[in-house]
Amino acid sequence: MTIDTTTRVPDDGPLDDVAAHWSRGSVTSLIQRSAAAIVLVVVVLLGVVLFGSKFASTANFANLAVSSSFLAIVAIGMTFVIISGGIDLSVGSMYALAAVLAAYGSQWGSFVGIALPLVVCGALGLVQGTLIGRLGMPPFIITLAGLLFARGLAFKVSDNGNKTYLIGEDRWMKVLGQGRWFGVGIPVVIALVVFAAGSVLLNRTRFGQSVFAIGGSEEAANLMGLRVARVKMLLYALTGALSGLAGMLVASRSSSGLSTIGGGLELEAIAAVVIGGTLLTGGAGGLTGTMVGVLLLGVIQNLINQVGTLRSFHQQVVSGLFLVVVVTAQTIVGRREQS
């Protein structure tokens, strides 16, 4: 059986992108997909000019990479879901739940502390995917319910937020969040591995083709004989597991599990995905753009921190403006290509 992937925008690399888009005469689409990278370069250069070595230092870039790695892992899962035409609002609460479970489970050793958040968050994602895929329920409503459930469970485990579980001197739990590999933070290495594996899964497998096909037209995907329900179940299970991984890493990094973290993380992940060029309507996008979007949001936050007098909500204002501009550009490009 051959799967029609005409709605897919490949993510095979810069040279392949240029050749493909020039051959289709879609120069405007190529510019749109490259816009986030161009803005990232401009913002970084602006940071170098304004703050010099204070911004462009190895230590600052290392901290920026580590702090961005947690959002990157969550955003990778979100990219899969959005390309399929869905949405997942539960990732922020899953992230908090995973942090609490990681610290709680570490009482019984590293294996439990690492496995417990991955299994629980993956299972919750699978339940959401089953309701969405098998029963045809709206992703927005189901994942909103998942957001409330996961956050409530996190508060339950932490005694309504009054009890903070600490990660002791367990070697493996400490290494995952605080260790380095050839000078690079372990969370960054894990995020890069997830990115590489996700890119192969999305662009080089039958599953990835199915994700693009479902996002392009779910009705057509059903007519082609694709197992749409199964793909959706796996997608939300993947997103839940990745949120669990990110939450476990942040707990390891901070040596504690707090039920209050992750508020608004789902919106940051969606913003990074959309800023990176993935269409909210589904059927087109890629992980490279998502990583650029994550770095762009991270650099903006870092520059705001460099100023010192500005507050964190300025980063949210800037991110919102970027999101409006990108979605507007996507709409304009889409109308031009259809005409």
N, C-alpha and C positions, 0 to 999 in steps of 0.2 A: 504494500500500500504506500503510495506517495503522498506526502503531506504538503499541501500548498502553503508556502510561507511568504507569499507576496506582500503581506502586510509588515513583514519583519524588517527592521533596520539593523543590519549586522553590526557587530562590535569587534571586528577582526583586526583593527589597527589603523593608524593614520593613513598609510599608503593605500590600503584596500578601500578605506572610506572615500578618499579623494577620487580614486578610479571609478568606484561604483556611482558616486553622485554626479561626477562629470558625464559619465555615460548616459545617465538618465536626464541630464540637463537640470538637475535639482541643486543649483548652487546655493539658493537661499536656505535649503534644508541643511546643507553642509555648514554654512555660516552659523545657523542656529545651534547645531550640535557642538560647534567649537567655541561658542560665545562664552560659556562658563570658564573654559581653560584660558581664554584671552583675558577675561576679567580677573581671574586668579593671578595671572602674571602681572597685570597692572597693579593689583592691590599689594602684591608682594614687593614690587619695585617702589610703590608709594611708602610702604613700611620701612624699607631700607633708607629712602631719602629722608623721611621724617624722624626716624628713631636710630638710624645707623646701626652700630654694633649691638646696641641693646636689643634690637629686634633680630638682626641677622647674625645671631650667635649660635654656635652649635648646641649649647645648652637649651636655648629657647626653642630652636627647631625640634630638638629631641622631646622636650615637654609638649610641644604642639602636636607632634606625631602620636605620642602616647595618649594624650587627652582626646584626640580625634579617633583613635582606633576603636573605642567602645561604640561610638555612633556609627562608624563605618561598618562594623559587623551587623548591627541592627538594620542599617540602611540597605545592605546587600540583600537581606531577606525581604525587605520592603520592595526592592526593585522587582524581584520575581513576582510578587503579588500584584503590583501596579501594572506590570506588563501584561499580566493575565486579565486585566480589567477589574481587579478587586482593590480592596483597601484593608489595612489592619490597624485599628486604633488601640489594640491591646498591648503593643510592644513595650510601651513605657512602664505599664504596671507589671508586665512579665519580667522586665528588667529589675524592678524593685523586688519582686517576689524571689527571683533567682538569687539576688544578693543576700536576702534574708536566709534562704534555704542553704546557700553555700556556707555561710557562717554557722548556721545551726548544724548542718551536717558535718562540718569539720571537727565537731566534738568526737566523732567516731572515725576520724582519719581522713586523709586526702581523697581517697577513692569516693567515699560517700559525699564529701564536700563538693567534689567536681561533678559526680554523676547525678546527684539528687536534683539540682536545678535544671540540668539538661533534660532529664527524663520527665519531670513534672511539667516544665514549660512546653516541651515537645508534645506531651500528651494533651495539654490544654489546647495547643494549636491544632492538634489532630481532631479534637472534639469540635472546635470551631469550623474546621474544614469540612467535617462530615455534615454538619448542619447546613453549611453553605452549598456544598457540592451535591450531597444526596437529597436534601430536602428543598433545595432552591431558595433558602432564606437569604435576605439581603446582607452582604458583608458588613455594611455600615452598622446595622443594628446588632448583629451577632458579635462583632468585635468590640462594639461599645459595651455590650453586656460582659464580654470577656475582660475588658478594661476594669469594670467595677468588681467583677469576681476576683481577678488576680490581685488587685489592690486590697480588697477586703481580706483575702487569704493571707497576704503579707502582713497586714495589721494583726490578724488572728495569731499567726505564728510568733509575732513579736510582742504579744500582749498589748495590743492597741498602740503599738509604737513606744511603749514604756520600757521595753526590754531590748537592749542592743547586744546581739551575739558577737563575740570577738573571735577572730581567727588567731590561734596561738602561734607557737613557733614551728608548726608543721612545715617541713621543708618544701614539699611540692606545692602547697597552696601559696606559700610566700614567693616561690620562684615564678609561678605563672603570672602574678600581678606585678612583682617588683624586680624580677630578675632581668638580665640582659644576655643577649646572644651576639657575640662579636660587636659589642657596643650598642646594639639596637635593643630597645625594650621588648620583652617577650610579648606584651599585648600587641605591639606593632607587627611582630613576626606572625602572630596568629591571625591578625586581620589580613595580612598579605596572603597567607596560605588560604584563608577562606575566600578571598577575592579571586585567587588563581583557580581554586576548585570550582567556585561559582561561575567563572567565565567559561570554563570547559563545559560545565553542566548546561549552561544557558545557550552556548553557541555551537557546541559540537556533539550534542546528544539528541536523541529522539524526544526525550522529555522536554528539553529546551525548545525544540521546534513546536511541540504541543502547546507550551506556554504562550508563545507568540501567536499561534493559530487561534487559540481560545480568546486571547485579547483582541485579535483582529475581528473575529466574528465567532461567537460561541455557537450560533446556529449552524454556521458552515462547518465548524469543528465537529459538531454532533453528526452532521450529514456525512462527513468523511470517516466516521467510525471511531473517532478519538474517544478515549475514556476520560471525558471531561470531569466527571465527579471525582475519579481517583486522582487526577492531576491536581485538582483544587485541594483535596484532602492532604496530599503530600506538600503542597505549597505552604499551607498554613501551619502544618507540622514543622516544616523547615524554618519558617519565620519564628515560631515559638522557640525552637531549639536554639536558633542563633541569638535570640533575645536572652535566653537562659545562659548561653555562653558569655555574652557581654556582661550580664549581671554578675556572673560568677567571677569574672576577671576584675570587675570594679570592686567587688568585695575583697578579693585577694589583694588588690592594690591598696585599699584603705584599711585592710585588716579588720573590717567590721561589715555587718550587713544592716543597712538602714531601710526601713519600709517607706521612708518619705522621698527617696530619690526617684529619678525618672519622670517627674512631672513635666509634661510637654515634650518628652523625648519622641513620642510618635509623630508630633508635628515637625520636629527638627528632621526626623528621618524622611518624612514625606517631602519636606522642603528640599533636602539634599538630592533626593531622587529626581524631583521635577526640575530643579535648577540644573542638574546634570543632563537634561534633555529627554528624559523618559516621559512619554505622554500620559497624562492622567486618564485619558480615554482608553489606554491599553493598546497592545499590538506593536509597539515600537519603543526602543530604548536599549540601554546597555549598562554594564557595571562600571566601565571606565568613566563614563560621565558622572555616575553616582559618587565615585571616589573623588572626582574633581569637586563636586558639589559639597562633599563633606569637608574637604580641605579648605574650600572657600569660606564656609561658615566658621571653621576653626580659626582661620587667619583673621577674619573680621573680629571674632571674639578676642583673639590675642592682641590685636591692635587697640581695641577698646580698653583692655587691661593695661596696655602700655601707657595710655593717656592718663589713667588713674582717676581723673575727676569725673569720668562718665560712669554710669551705672549699667548693670547687666541688661536692663530692658532696652538699651540702645541697640544691642545686638539683635534683639527680637524685631525691633523696628526696621533695621537694615535688612534682615532676612526676609521680612514681610514684603518690603519693597522689591527685593530681588525676585521673590516668588511671583508678584504681580506682573513684573516686567517679562519674566520668562514665559508665564502662561499666556500673556498677551501676544508675545512673539510666536509661540506655538500655534495660537489661533490664526494669526495672520498668515503664517507659512502654510498651514493646512488649507486655508481657503484659496490661496494662490495656486497650490498644487492641484486642487480639485477643479479649478477653472481652466 
